[in-house]
Amino acid sequence: MALYQSSQFLTVWTDAEFDRLHHPRTPAPHSGIYRCAGCGFEIATPEGQLLPPIHAHPHRLGTQEVWQMIVYADHRLK
């Protein structure tokens, strides 16, 4: 589970991008934190970098290995 200390640096944002599932070894569409939907393992990945391959982390047998963005790192100037 992603944790944070200061809520002033985070904004709640509802967008379909958070619901999309991404297959292993596909480019991350956005910079952020991605969570394995099968086991909960989390990684930080820059936009365009390949998401980890299948079996790149300990995984329960029979669970789905797909990645879901849970935190979007917005690099636009505010």
N, CA and C atoms as a LAMMPS dump frame, in Angstrom:
ITEM: TIMESTEP
0
ITEM: NUMBER OF ATOMS
234
ITEM: BOX BOUNDS ff ff ff
-5.0000000000000000e+02 5.0000000000000000e+02
-5.0000000000000000e+02 5.0000000000000000e+02
-5.0000000000000000e+02 5.0000000000000000e+02
ITEM: ATOMS id mol type element x y z
1 1 1 N 0.845 -1.17 0
2 1 2 C 0 0 0
3 1 3 C 0.895 1.24 0
4 2 1 N 0.609 2.147 -0.896
5 2 2 C 1.362 3.395 -0.947
6 2 3 C 1.046 4.224 0.299
7 3 1 N 2.062 4.812 0.881
8 3 2 C 1.904 5.633 2.083
9 3 3 C 2.383 7.046 1.793
10 4 1 N 1.933 7.995 2.576
11 4 2 C 2.411 9.365 2.432
12 4 3 C 2.407 10.045 3.791
13 5 1 N 3.207 11.104 3.902
14 5 2 C 3.298 11.822 5.167
15 5 3 C 2.47 13.101 5.147
16 6 1 N 2.538 13.839 4.049
17 6 2 C 1.873 15.145 4.002
18 6 3 C 0.815 15.175 2.907
19 7 1 N -0.432 15.294 3.295
20 7 2 C -1.521 15.299 2.323
21 7 3 C -1.498 16.535 1.425
22 8 1 N -0.735 17.555 1.806
23 8 2 C -0.659 18.767 0.976
24 8 3 C -0.029 18.492 -0.38
25 9 1 N 0.683 17.364 -0.514
26 9 2 C 1.338 17.027 -1.769
27 9 3 C 0.517 16.086 -2.639
28 10 1 N -0.672 15.695 -2.183
29 10 2 C -1.513 14.766 -2.925
30 10 3 C -2.886 15.37 -3.16
31 11 1 N -3.476 15.011 -4.29
32 11 2 C -4.812 15.457 -4.638
33 11 3 C -5.625 14.246 -5.068
34 12 1 N -6.84 14.143 -4.59
35 12 2 C -7.717 13.061 -5.031
36 12 3 C -8.155 13.371 -6.457
37 13 1 N -8.028 12.389 -7.319
38 13 2 C -8.358 12.588 -8.723
39 13 3 C -9.069 11.339 -9.218
40 14 1 N -10.248 11.488 -9.764
41 14 2 C -11.009 10.365 -10.295
42 14 3 C -10.859 10.365 -11.805
43 15 1 N -10.276 9.297 -12.338
44 15 2 C -10.049 9.196 -13.772
45 15 3 C -10.02 7.727 -14.158
46 16 1 N -10.47 7.419 -15.342
47 16 2 C -10.489 6.036 -15.829
48 16 3 C -9.089 5.434 -15.914
49 17 1 N -8.051 6.265 -15.989
50 17 2 C -6.671 5.755 -16.055
51 17 3 C -6.328 4.896 -14.837
52 18 1 N -6.944 5.192 -13.699
53 18 2 C -6.668 4.425 -12.488
54 18 3 C -7.316 3.036 -12.531
55 19 1 N -8.276 2.842 -13.407
56 19 2 C -8.967 1.554 -13.531
57 19 3 C -8.338 0.643 -14.581
58 20 1 N -7.506 1.193 -15.442
59 20 2 C -6.91 0.401 -16.518
60 20 3 C -5.893 -0.587 -15.968
61 21 1 N -5.861 -1.777 -16.565
62 21 2 C -4.876 -2.794 -16.207
63 21 3 C -3.872 -2.904 -17.346
64 22 1 N -2.587 -3.036 -16.988
65 22 2 C -1.508 -3.063 -17.969
66 22 3 C -0.745 -4.373 -17.846
67 23 1 N -0.48 -4.989 -18.976
68 23 2 C 0.223 -6.268 -18.991
69 23 3 C 1.716 -6.088 -18.704
70 24 1 N 2.349 -7.113 -18.166
71 24 2 C 3.798 -7.067 -17.935
72 24 3 C 4.542 -6.75 -19.231
73 25 1 N 5.661 -6.067 -19.095
74 25 2 C 6.553 -5.715 -20.211
75 25 3 C 5.912 -4.776 -21.226
76 26 1 N 4.904 -3.994 -20.797
77 26 2 C 4.36 -2.945 -21.655
78 26 3 C 4.802 -1.6 -21.08
79 27 1 N 4.939 -0.565 -21.916
80 27 2 C 5.373 0.738 -21.404
81 27 3 C 4.339 1.343 -20.451
82 28 1 N 4.826 1.911 -19.369
83 28 2 C 3.939 2.616 -18.43
84 28 3 C 3.396 3.862 -19.126
85 29 1 N 2.083 4.059 -19.151
86 29 2 C 1.521 5.222 -19.833
87 29 3 C 1.767 6.54 -19.099
88 30 1 N 2.04 6.462 -17.805
89 30 2 C 2.289 7.653 -16.979
90 30 3 C 3.34 7.318 -15.928
91 31 1 N 4.07 8.317 -15.478
92 31 2 C 4.963 8.12 -14.341
93 31 3 C 4.114 7.965 -13.088
94 32 1 N 4.499 7.046 -12.216
95 32 2 C 3.74 6.877 -10.992
96 32 3 C 4.05 5.583 -10.285
97 33 1 N 3.179 5.217 -9.376
98 33 2 C 3.304 3.967 -8.639
99 33 3 C 2.276 2.996 -9.205
100 34 1 N 2.759 1.81 -9.538
101 34 2 C 1.908 0.756 -10.092
102 34 3 C 1.861 -0.406 -9.11
103 35 1 N 0.7 -1.028 -9.025
104 35 2 C 0.475 -2.135 -8.098
105 35 3 C 0.094 -3.372 -8.895
106 36 1 N 0.702 -4.497 -8.549
107 36 2 C 0.342 -5.769 -9.164
108 36 3 C -1.046 -6.142 -8.649
109 37 1 N -2.004 -6.313 -9.559
110 37 2 C -3.376 -6.627 -9.16
111 37 3 C -3.487 -8.023 -8.557
112 38 1 N -2.514 -8.876 -8.819
113 38 2 C -2.566 -10.233 -8.302
114 38 3 C -2.065 -10.389 -6.883
115 39 1 N -1.004 -9.636 -6.529
116 39 2 C -0.403 -9.869 -5.205
117 39 3 C -0.203 -8.594 -4.378
118 40 1 N -0.35 -7.422 -4.989
119 40 2 C -0.214 -6.174 -4.235
120 40 3 C 1.181 -5.568 -4.241
121 41 1 N 2.154 -6.209 -4.892
122 41 2 C 3.516 -5.67 -4.978
123 41 3 C 3.46 -4.328 -5.708
124 42 1 N 4.199 -3.328 -5.224
125 42 2 C 4.173 -1.986 -5.819
126 42 3 C 5.546 -1.581 -6.329
127 43 1 N 5.547 -0.804 -7.422
128 43 2 C 6.781 -0.283 -7.998
129 43 3 C 6.552 1.153 -8.44
130 44 1 N 7.612 1.943 -8.456
131 44 2 C 7.577 3.284 -9.046
132 44 3 C 8.189 3.166 -10.437
133 45 1 N 7.487 3.678 -11.44
134 45 2 C 7.929 3.538 -12.819
135 45 3 C 7.759 4.856 -13.563
136 46 1 N 8.804 5.303 -14.275
137 46 2 C 8.656 6.508 -15.092
138 46 3 C 7.86 6.214 -16.368
139 47 1 N 7.221 7.223 -16.884
140 47 2 C 6.458 7.099 -18.131
141 47 3 C 7.34 6.523 -19.231
142 48 1 N 6.818 5.542 -19.948
143 48 2 C 7.535 4.942 -21.061
144 48 3 C 8.415 3.762 -20.7
145 49 1 N 8.778 3.617 -19.438
146 49 2 C 9.598 2.475 -19.026
147 49 3 C 8.725 1.228 -18.993
148 50 1 N 9.305 0.089 -19.359
149 50 2 C 8.54 -1.155 -19.361
150 50 3 C 8.176 -1.568 -17.937
151 51 1 N 6.934 -1.983 -17.775
152 51 2 C 6.522 -2.552 -16.494
153 51 3 C 7.217 -3.898 -16.327
154 52 1 N 7.412 -4.355 -15.105
155 52 2 C 8.17 -5.592 -14.882
156 52 3 C 7.581 -6.79 -15.632
157 53 1 N 8.453 -7.746 -15.983
158 53 2 C 7.979 -8.949 -16.668
159 53 3 C 7.264 -9.892 -15.707
160 54 1 N 6.619 -10.888 -16.277
161 54 2 C 5.976 -11.926 -15.466
162 54 3 C 7.039 -12.591 -14.589
163 55 1 N 6.702 -12.88 -13.373
164 55 2 C 7.564 -13.556 -12.4
165 55 3 C 8.771 -12.709 -11.986
166 56 1 N 8.674 -11.393 -12.082
167 56 2 C 9.772 -10.526 -11.661
168 56 3 C 9.77 -10.324 -10.15
169 57 1 N 8.709 -10.725 -9.49
170 57 2 C 8.606 -10.604 -8.039
171 57 3 C 7.858 -11.83 -7.517
172 58 1 N 7.983 -12.133 -6.222
173 58 2 C 7.269 -13.29 -5.663
174 58 3 C 5.769 -13.143 -5.902
175 59 1 N 5.149 -14.193 -6.327
176 59 2 C 3.756 -14.128 -6.733
177 59 3 C 3.033 -15.4 -6.348
178 60 1 N 1.806 -15.269 -5.893
179 60 2 C 1 -16.438 -5.559
180 60 3 C 0.554 -17.145 -6.83
181 61 1 N 0.664 -18.434 -6.846
182 61 2 C 0.27 -19.24 -7.987
183 61 3 C -1.206 -19.038 -8.3
184 62 1 N -1.515 -18.837 -9.566
185 62 2 C -2.898 -18.702 -9.994
186 62 3 C -3.45 -17.289 -9.926
187 63 1 N -2.653 -16.316 -9.502
188 63 2 C -3.137 -14.936 -9.46
189 63 3 C -2.744 -14.218 -10.74
190 64 1 N -3.502 -13.205 -11.096
191 64 2 C -3.306 -12.478 -12.337
192 64 3 C -2.153 -11.484 -12.203
193 65 1 N -1.207 -11.538 -13.124
194 65 2 C -0.083 -10.601 -13.108
195 65 3 C -0.355 -9.471 -14.095
196 66 1 N -1.012 -8.44 -13.606
197 66 2 C -1.243 -7.219 -14.372
198 66 3 C -0.995 -6.044 -13.442
199 67 1 N -0.67 -4.906 -14.008
200 67 2 C -0.315 -3.717 -13.229
201 67 3 C -1.406 -2.663 -13.325
202 68 1 N -1.653 -1.99 -12.201
203 68 2 C -2.644 -0.927 -12.135
204 68 3 C -1.988 0.3 -11.501
205 69 1 N -2.137 1.454 -12.152
206 69 2 C -1.575 2.688 -11.598
207 69 3 C -2.402 3.093 -10.376
208 70 1 N -1.723 3.32 -9.252
209 70 2 C -2.433 3.748 -8.048
210 70 3 C -2.064 5.173 -7.631
211 71 1 N -0.915 5.667 -8.114
212 71 2 C -0.507 7.053 -7.866
213 71 3 C 0.058 7.6 -9.164
214 72 1 N -0.454 8.729 -9.61
215 72 2 C 0.026 9.379 -10.83
216 72 3 C 0.949 10.522 -10.437
217 73 1 N 2.16 10.515 -10.974
218 73 2 C 3.112 11.601 -10.703
219 73 3 C 2.961 12.658 -11.797
220 74 1 N 2.3 13.745 -11.495
221 74 2 C 2.04 14.818 -12.447
222 74 3 C 3.234 15.75 -12.489
223 75 1 N 3.918 15.79 -13.626
224 75 2 C 5.142 16.586 -13.752
225 75 3 C 4.904 17.98 -14.32
226 76 1 N 3.659 18.301 -14.599
227 76 2 C 3.37 19.637 -15.12
228 76 3 C 3.547 20.675 -14.019
229 77 1 N 4.022 21.818 -14.374
230 77 2 C 4.197 22.892 -13.386
231 77 3 C 2.84 23.396 -12.936
232 78 1 N 2.71 23.67 -11.68
233 78 2 C 1.44 24.166 -11.122
234 78 3 C 1.49 25.649 -10.946
